[in-house]
């Protein structure tokens, strides 16, 4: 990457976050059309996009964003009413901005049709007659200048107070830049206040203790001043007062401020005795002299800042600090760098396994030396585990990154199909590996659309059933035993297992007369081409969705299950590993071949007794485990392996669960349980049923990772 490309990359990263925030804020605004804080947030985001695009010479995007910023400014001032129609236009405009970003990235072209439509709609809103503005209570009312003074000078004078939070500097902000921007608006005089300075013993150079009073004389409006300060409103004490009015109170404020300026200009702050501060063992007398000098200086400043407040000021107490200041910092890192780092960690895990194998070989030759090597390997394993966990944490992103866009999908579908649907999100802060999260987006979209189309009824139909007119879809995410559980639940019509069974019979998937449990019936919807609806819509009905969802979830080494009740709703539960790069695996041996089973799928392992092995004519071989009859799969037959144990009583069975169904896998022995690094198979292995990938063992040999889903369904 060349130096001139770097700013563009930084802009694109920031723009991705901004358009995501914009969509979320606009959807929130649709439910709170009069919420000024949301409008301001949207305005700030659009202002940032416009400015950023201009800085990287993307004038087309900058100009487009300028139109949006202008309209949003009119909304803020009350000149344009915020309506649902306006929000819809802004959502479309946000989509257009996304197409601009894609073009800059080289991934597409600007949607010119959408651009023209949105610009036309923006113009129509701007041409609307100003709506009556409801007076909002501001922090400080801004008195208006009389007509005579405005005519004579065209200027107004403001008293601005800037008191930023102590962490202002560590957050990457600079108060001097704020002062510089205010200076560009007109003539200013600035008074810094030292009253918040703590004792030098607890002084933190990374904290901001200063605050400022500013007299600004300008021809610009108060809105222009607010635009300079708009990015600093949250968490800071900012105040703007118009002191250029004939009002008696304001005249006193103006005179007091003028006195502050004169006194500040004529006063001198005594220099501190640096020797007293720098030397160890400062004498008590010297400390008192230092404190006296400081109190005089701060006292002068307090006197200046309190000219409009006659209440006595309490003495400044030193701030006690018991702990060192903790500063949370972050940096942007390209994803490919994290991927490379993850691969290196994977190689380290493989090397750790090789070291463990080497220690065993050394022990066989020299026991004492072997114990020393083994101790080193075990100590190193702790470090490797911690490194693995830390890299995994770095790659984690919150589920909100894919949950939040679902709001837009639900909103657009409801509007188009005349349904009322609410989307409730829980656990958006649940973290999952970036790779898994990205691949989960597609299945999640399909499941949401299915819930909206097949689950949620029309408002009138829900009325007849005694339900709320608005249906609810709930998205939940949570951590459970080292995995992530994602649930999609609706309160719609639910699924009738009998109808599913009948559809399965018609399509020849199920033999007529075959008995199926409700859970088994629900699994039929994952069959290719399966559908119970006779009406094909733009959203669903073709029978090509749920089988794809299941395949995608299983490719992530996860599983999917369904629960449903007629007229109550449907719950789809996904269970996913935290990461796909390194997983916990059970190492098993079948014949002369070593395989790896993902622990996500493993329920238990046991050595069956003779009375537990059952033979059924229709069901084949079953293992009776505590009264539950579970089908037996002979891996050596599935994978066409020789020299494997034939008798289940001589080997072991590993109970696995996939899509709420259990199966027993016959293996010769269980070798180990350890973290394994997943390696993708080459093209000529992809069609081999039962294999999901491979990993490198400690002795350098290859162990294939078993695809449990393929094994149990083939």
N, C-alpha and C positions, 0 to 999 in steps of 0.2 A: 504494500500500500504506500503510495506516494504521500508526502506531507500535505499536498493540496486536497487529497481525498479524505484525509482524516476528519476535517470539520464536517463534511457531508455525512460520513458514517455516524458521527456523533449526533448530528441533526436528525438523521433517520431513526436512530435509537430513541431519541427523545420524542420524535413525532409519533412513533408507534405507541408510546405510553400516553401521549396527549390525546390521540384520537380514541383510544380505548377509554380514557377518563371522560372524554367528551360524550361519548355514547352513553356511558353510565350516568353521567350528570343530566343529560337531556331526558333520559327515561325517568329519572328521579324528578326532574322539573315538571314532567307531564302530570304528575300526581300532586305537585305543589307549585302551581303556576305563578303564585305571588311571592314565592320565596326569593328574596333579594340575594341571600347568600349564595344560592345555587346559580342565579343569573351572573353574579360577580365571578364565580368560579369558572363558568363557561366563557365569560368575557376574557378572563386572564389566560385561559388555555388558548383561545383563538389569537389573542395578542401575541403570545409566545410563538405560536406557529407562524404568524405573519412575520414577526421579527427574525426568527430563525431562518425562514426561507429566504428572506432578504439578505441575510449575512452570508449564505452559501450561494448567492446569485441565482436563486430559483424564483425569478420575477413573476412567472405565470402563477405559481402557487401563492406567492406573496400578495399579488393583486387580488386573487380570488378570496383569500382570507381577509383582505382589507374590506371587501364588500360585507362579509359576515360580521367583522368587528364593528363596522359602522352601524349596521342594523342592531347589533347587540347593545351598542352604546345608546341607541335610541330607546331600546327596551329599558335599560337601566335608568334613563332620565324620565321615563314615563311617556315619551312621545309615541311609542308603539306598544300596543297592548300585547302581553304574552298570552297566546292561545294555544290550544292543541294543534291547530293547523300550522302555526308558526313552528312548534316543536317538530312536527312531521317534516317540514321543509328543512329545518336545521339538521335533522337526522339524515336526510338525503344529501345535504351539503357535506356532512361528515363522511358519507360514503364516497362522495366525489373527491374529497381531500385524500382519502385512502388510495384512490386511483392515481392521484398526483404522486403520492409517495411511492407507489408501485412503479410508476414510470421512471422516477428518479433512480430507483433501485435497479431498473432495467428488467422488470418483471411484467411489463404490460404497458398499456397506453391509457391516457386520460379518457374517461367516459365523457365525451364531448356532448352527447345528448343530455346526459344528466346534468352536466355543467350549465347548459343553456336553460334547461328547465328550472333549475334552482336559482339562477341569476334572475330569471323573469319573475319567479315567485318572490324573491327577496325585494325586487323593485316594487312589486305590488304592495308588499307590507310597508315599505318606506313611504309610499304615496298615500297611505291611509291617513285620514284625518286624525290629529292627535286625540287620544282618549283622555277623559278626565282622570287626573292623577289623585289617588288617595294619599293624603299627607302621611308620610312615614316618619316616625320618631327617630331622629338621628341622635348620635352620641352628643353632638354639639350643634344647636340650631345656627344657621348662617343668616344673619341679618342682611337685608338688602340695602344697597346704597341708594340714596335719594337721587331723583332724576337729574337735578341740577349738577351734582358732583360728577355723575357719570358723564354728562355732556361736556363738562369742563376738562376733565382729565382722561377719562376712559380707563382709569386704573382703580384698583382696589388694593387694600393693605390687609394682610392676614398675619395672625400670630399662630405659628405652627409649633407644636410640642412633639418631639421625637424621643420616645423612651423605649428602646428595644430590649428584648429579653437578654439575659446574661450570656446565653449560648449563641448569640447572633453571629459572632465571628467564626465559631467552630462549625456552624451550619453553612459556611461558604459565602456569607454575605459581607458587604463592606459598607459601613455607614457613610464613608466619605463619598462613595459613588452616589448615594441618595442625596447628599448635600449638593453634589455637583449637578445632578439633574434638576434640583430645585433652583439652583443658581441660573440655569438656562431659561427659566421662566420669567425672570425679572431681577430687580435689585433686592439683595438680601443682606441682612446682618445676623450673625450667628453668635449665640452665647452658650458655651459648654458649661455644664453643671458637674461639680465634683462631689456633691453631697453623698453619693452612693459609694464612694471609694472606701474600702475596708482598711483596717490596719495592715501595714506592710508585711506583718508576720503571716497573714492569711491571704495576702494578695495573690491572685491567680492571673498570670499574664494572658491566658487564653479566654478570660471572661471579659465582658463588656460592662463597665461600671459607669461610663459617661452617659449623660443624656443632654439634649439640646433644646433651646428655645430659639426660634427663627422668626424674624420679621421679614415678610416677603411683600414687596410692592410690585404688582404685575397687571398687565392688561388681559392675562389669561383668566379663564373661568375657574371656579372651584372644582369643576369636573376634571380639568387638566391637572390640577394639583393632586386630586384623588387618584388619577391614573398613574402618577409617579409613585404613589404610596400603595397602590392596590395590591402589589405582591407581598406586602409586609403587614397586612391588616391582622392576620391571624397570629396570636401569641405576643403581640406588641401593643404598647400604649401610644396611639397616635391621635392627635387632636388638632383640628383646624378651626380658628375663630376669625371672623371678620371684624377688624377693629377700626374700620374706616367709615363709621356711622356717627351721626350727631347724638346718638343715644348717650345719656349721662354715664351709664355704667360702662359702655364701651369706650367712652372718652377716658375714663379712669384707667381702663386696661391699657389704652394706647399710651397715656402719659406714664404709667408704671413701666411699660416696656421700654419707652424712651429713656427713662431714668436708669433702667437696667443696663442699657447699652452704654450710657455715659459713664456709669460707675465702673462697668467692666473694662472700658477702654482706659480709664484713669488709674485703676488699681493694678498693683503688682503682686503676684503670688510669690512669697519667699521661696527661695531654692532650698531643697532639703539637703541636710548634711549627709552626703553619700558615705562618709567615713563611718558615721554612726550605724548605717544600715549594713555596710559590708563587713565590719569587724565583728569577730566573735567576742562574747563576754561583754556586751554593752553595759556600761554603768547605769544604775537606776536614774541618776540625775540627768544623764544625756538622753535617756529614753523619755523622761518627762519633758525635756526641752523640745525634743522632736515632736511629741504628741501635742504640745502647746502650739508649735508652729503649724502643724497640720490642722488643728482645730481652728486656728485663726483663718487659715485659707478657706477651709470648708464653711466656716461661719460666715465669711463674706459672701460665698456663693449661695448659702442658704438664705441670707438676707436679700440677695438679688432676686432669687427665685420665688420668694414669698411676699413680694410687694403687694400682690393682690389678695393675699390671705393673711389676715391679722391673727390667726390662731397661733399659739406658741408651738415651735417645732421641738419634738423630743430630741434629746441628745443621741448622736449616732453611736451605736454600740458596735464594737468589733464583731465580725462574723466568725463564729467558731466553726472550724472545719475539722472533722474527725477522720475523713477519708479523702484519698486523692480523687481528683475529678476524673470521672469516667467519660470519655468522649467516643461515641459510636461513629465510625467513619465507614464509607463504602466507596468502591470503585467499580467501573464498568469493565467487564471482561468478555471478549468475544467467545461465542459458544464453541467454536472449533478448538480453541485453546483448552477449554474445559474437557472436551472430548479426548484430546491428546493426553491430558493429565490423567484422565480416567483410564485410558489404555495403559499408561505407565504404571498406575496403581495395580491394574490387572496383571501386568507382567510381574510385579513385585509379589503378588499373591501366588502366582505360579512358581516363582523362585523359592518362596517360602515352603511350598509343598515339596519342592526338590531338595531343599535343605533338610527337611524332616526325614525324607527318604534316605538321604546321605548319612544322617546321624544314626539311623538304624543300621546301616551297613558298617559304619565305623565301630559301633558298639559290638557288633559280631566279631570284630578283629581285636579291638582293645576296649574293654569295658570302661576303664577309667576315662580314657580320652573320649569315648562315646558319650559318657555322662556329661563331660564338660561341653561337648558340642551340642548335646541335647538341651542343656541349660541355656546356652546361647540362643539356640533356635526358638525355645519357648519364650525367652525374653524378647526376642525380635518379633515373634508372632504378636505379642501385645502391642508393639509399636505399629506393626502392619495393620492390625485391626483398627487401631485408633486413626491411622492415616486413611484407611478405607472409609471409616465412618465420617471423617471430616470432609473428604472429597464428595461423599454422597450428600452431605449437608449443603455443600456449595452448589450442587446441581439441583437441589430441591427448589421448586417454585410452588406457590400457593394455588390451590384448586380454583380460587376465584378468577384466575386468568382464563379459564374455560367456562366457568359458571356464569360470570357476568355477561358475556356475549349472548347467552341463552335468553336474557331479558328481551333483547331486540327481536329474536326469532319468535318468541311467544307473543310479543306485542304485535308484530306484523301479521302473524297468522290469525290472531284474534280479530284484528281489524278486517282482514280480507274475508274471513269465514263467518263474520257476525257472531262470534262467541265472546263470552266474558271469561277471561282466564287470568288468574293471579299466579305468579311464580314466587315461591318462598325458597330462600337459599339459607342453608345452615352448614357450618363447617367450611366456609370459603377459605379460611386460613390454614386448613389442612394441607400439608406439603407432600408433594410427590415428585419423583424424578422428572426432569424436563422432557426426556424422550418419551416416557410413558404418558405424560400429560398431553403432549402434542398428538400422539397416536390415539388417545382416548376421545379427542374432540369429535371425530366423525361418528363413532358409535353413539356418543352422547346426544348429538344432534338428531340422529335417527330415532332414538328412544323418546326424546322429547316430542318430536313430531308425531310419533305413534300415539303418545299419550294425549296430545291435543286432538288428533284426528279421530282415533278410534275410542278414546277413553272419555274425554270431556264432552258432555252433551250440550245442545243448544239451550239458551236461557229458559225458553218456554218448557222444554222437556224436563229440565231440572226443577222448574216450578211444580209441575205435575207430580214429581217424585218427592216433593217436600224438601228439596235441597236449596241451598243458596243459588241465586241465578248465576253467580260467578263461580266457576270451577277453580280448583287449586291444584297446582303441580308443585311438589316439594322436591328439591334437590338437597341431598345430604352427603357429607363426606366426613369420615372419621378414621383414626388409626385404631387398629385392632391386632394385637399379637404380631407386630412387625409388618403388617399389611395395611392396605388402604381399602376401606369399604365405601363404595359409592352407591347410593340408593336414589332411584327415580320413582316417586309415588304420586298417584293421582287419585282423586275422589270421584272418578267418573263411573261409567256403566259396568266396569269390570269385564271379566271373561268367563264365559260359560264352558266348562270342560266338556259337556255333552255335545255342544255345537262344534267344538274343536275336534272331538272324536269323530263326529259324523263327516266333517270336512276331510279328515284323514282317511276315512273309508272311501269316500268318493274319489279321492286322488290316488287310491291304491297304496297309501303309505302304511295303513293299518288294516289288518285282516278283519273282515266283518265277524263280530262275535268275540273278538279278542278283548280281554279285560284290562283296562288301564286305570291306574290311580289318577287323581286330579293332577298331581305333580308330573306324572308321565304324560298326561294329555297336554299340559302346558309346554312340555318340551317339543311337541310336534310343530309349534310355530317356528322353530328354528330350522325346519326342513326346507330345502331349496324349493321355491315355487309355491310354498304353502301360504294360503290366505283364506280367511272366512268371509270376506266382504265380496260382494258382487259388483260394487261400484268402484271404478278406478278414478282417483283424483290426482291432482298435481303433486300431492304429498305422499300418498300411499295407495295400496290396493293391488300392486303388481306381484306381490309375493317374492320380491327379490331383496328384501331388506334385512330381516331378522337373522337369516342364515349368514349374511355378511357380517352383521354385528357380532354374532357368536364367534366366527372365524377370527375377527380382529381382536376380540377380547382374549381368545385362547392363544393367539400369536403373541400376546403380551404375557403369556404364562398365567393368565387369570381364569376365572370361571364366572358363570352367570346363572342366576336362578330367578324364578318367577313365582310370586304368590298373588292370588286374585280371588275376589268374591264378587258375585253378581250384585250390581247396583251399589257397591261399596267402594270399589276401586281396585287398582293394580299396583303391586310393588315389584320393581325389578332391582335386584341386588347384584352388584359387581364386586368381586374380590380380586385385588391386584397386588403384585409385588411392588415394593417401594422403588426398586430399580431393576433394570434389565441387564446392566453391565456385569454385575457380580451378584450371584444368588447363593443361598444356602442349598446344598444338594446332598442327597443320600447316594453314596457310591455302592452299587450292587454288582454282583457277578452272575452271569448267565452263561454256562458252558465255559469257554475260554475268553469270553468278551466281557469287558467292564463297561457298565452304563451308569449314567447319573440321572436320578429322579429329582425334580424340583420339590423341595420340602413343602411348597405351597399346596401341592396336591396330596401329600402323604398324610393319612390319618393315624395309622399305627402299623406295626409289624409284629408277626407272631409265627410260631411253629405249630401248625395245626395237628390235632390228634386225629386218629383214625375215625372216631365217631363224628367228627366235625365235617368230614368230606362227604358230600351227598351227590348222587347222580340222578338227574331228572331227565325224562325223555324229551320234553319240550324245552326246558331251560338249560340243559347241559349240566356241567359241573358247578356245584355251589359249595361255599364254605359257610358253615353255621357258626356265627360269632355272636354269642350271647342272645340267641333266638332270632337273629337277623340273618337271612340267607342271601349271601353276596356272590354274584357270578365270579368264576375263576377264569383268568386269562393266562394261558401258558405262553410266556414270552418267547421261549425258544421256538415254538411253532409259528407265532406271529412274525418273528424276525428271521425264521429259517436258520436256526443255529444248531450245531451238533454238539455232542458230548455234554449235554445239560441233564440235570436231574429230572426224571419223569414222574416220580412219586412225590406228591405234595408233602407227605409226612416226613420225607427225608430232607426237604428243602425248607424254604421260608416263604410266607406270603406277605406282601406289602399291600395294605389296604389304601387305595387312593380314592379321591372323590372328585368328580367332575360334573358340573351342572346339577348338583344335588343328587347325583347317582354315585353309588359306591361299586368298586370292582376290586378283586384280589389279583395281584400280579405274582406269579410264581417265579422265584429267583433261587439261585443256588446258595448264595450267602450275601450278607451285608458287610461291606468292607469298612466303611467309614462315613462320617458326616462332616462336611467342611464347606467353606465358601469356594465356589468355582467361578471361573471367568468364562462367560459365554462367547464363543466364536461362531460367526455365521458360516453356514455350509456353502460350498461352491455350487454353481448352477447345476451340475450333474447329480447332486445329492438332494436337490429340492423335492423331487418327486418320490423319494423313498418314504413310504408311510411309517409313521411311528417315531421319526427323528425330527427334533426341533433345532438342533445345533450340536456343537461339540465343545469340549474343553480339554486342556492339556494337563495331564497328571504329573505327579512329582517325579516319576521316572522318565518323563518325556513322551510317554505313550498318549494316544488319543482315546478319550472316552466320549461316546455319543450321548447327548442329552435327549432323554425320551420325551416324546410328545404324547402326554397322557390322553388328551382328547382324541387324537387320531387312533390310538390303540384301542380305546374303549368303544369307539364308534365304527371301526372297520370290521 
